[in-house]
């Protein structure tokens, strides 16, 4: 399957101009770390920075909840600290989910740009004929 994609990519690159090939290479598939770095670029990087700071603070609160949970013998406090810990875990999970959704959105945008490039190239070839 991978070789088929490489063949298709090679055919596309042969049909494109030099500028288009350069643009097409920028749209190549990214690994997880590149996608994570891409979340911190663009218009919404400020919200991702704020969310990561919030995630760090919530994680610190989770550690505090765990320490307090294991250092008490009172049942009511055990319940309070365990509920607070579960809330912290849920908050971290939701923030991570939002980050993964942003990564997926950026990946989809990249694929749409690749398709737009291919369609415009095909349209220009058809108009030349």
N, C-alpha and C positions, 0 to 999 in steps of 0.2 A: 504494500500500500504506500509506503514511504517513497519508493522509487517512482511510482506513478505521479506523486505530487512533485517530485524533483523534475520529472520530464515535463510536466505541465508548466512549472515555474520557468524552466529553460526555454520552452516555446514562447512563453509570454515575454521573457526578457529579449528574445531575438526579435520580436515584433515591435518592441518599444524603442523610442529614441533614447539617447544617453541620459538626458535629464529625467525622463520617465523611469528609466532603470534605477537611477539613484533614489528617486522617490519611492519606488516599489521596494527597494532593499530596506529602506527605513521602516516599512510596514511589515517586515518579516516577523515571524512568530517569536514571542519572548518567553523567557523562563520565568519562574515565580518571582525571583528577586527583581528582575527588570520590571515585571508588572507591578510589584509593590512599590518600586521607586517611581513608576509612572503615576501612581495615585497622588504623589506629592508634587506633581507638576500640573500646571494649568490654573484655571480660575478658582477651583475649589480646594487648593492646597491648604489654605488657612483653616478650613473646617476639619481637614484630616489631622493637622497639627494639634488643634484643640481637642479633637476626639482622642488622639493618642496620649495627650497629657491627662485627660479625664480617665482614660483606661489605666494609666500608671497610678493615679490617685486612688482609683477604685481597687486596684490590685494591692496597694499598700493597706487600704482599709480591710481587704479580705485577710491579709496576713495578721492584722491586729485582731480581727474577729476569731481567727483560728487560735491565736495565742491566748486570748481571753477565754475561749471555749474550753481549752484544755487546762486552764489554771483555776477554774471554779468548780465547786461541788454543789452549788445551789441549783436546783432543777429549773426554776424560773429564768435564771441567768443563762443556763445552758440552752434553753429554748430561744431566748432573745438573741444570743450570739450565733446560734445555728441558723436562725431565720435571716439575720443580717448577712451571714456568710453566703447563704443561698441567693439572696438578692444581689450581692456583689458578683457572684458567679454568673447570674443571669444578665446583669448589666454588661459585664465583660464580653459575654457571648454575643449579645446584640450589637455591641460596637465592632467586634470582629466580623460579624456577619455583614454589617454595613460596608466595612472595608473590602471584603471579598466581593460584594455586589458591585462596588465601584471598579474593582479590578476587572470583573467580567464585562462591565459596561464599556470600559476602555478597550478591551479585547474585541468586543463586537463592533465598536466604532472603527477600529483598525481594519477589520475584515470588510466592513461596508466601504471604506475608502479604497481598498483593493478592488472591490467590485466596481466602484465608480470609475476607477482608472481603466479597468478592462473594458467597460461599456463605452467610455469616451474614446478609447483607442479604436474599438470596433466601429463606432459611429464615424470617426474621422476616416477610417479605411473605406467604409461604405459610401461616404460622400465624395471621396476621390474617384470612385469608379463610375 
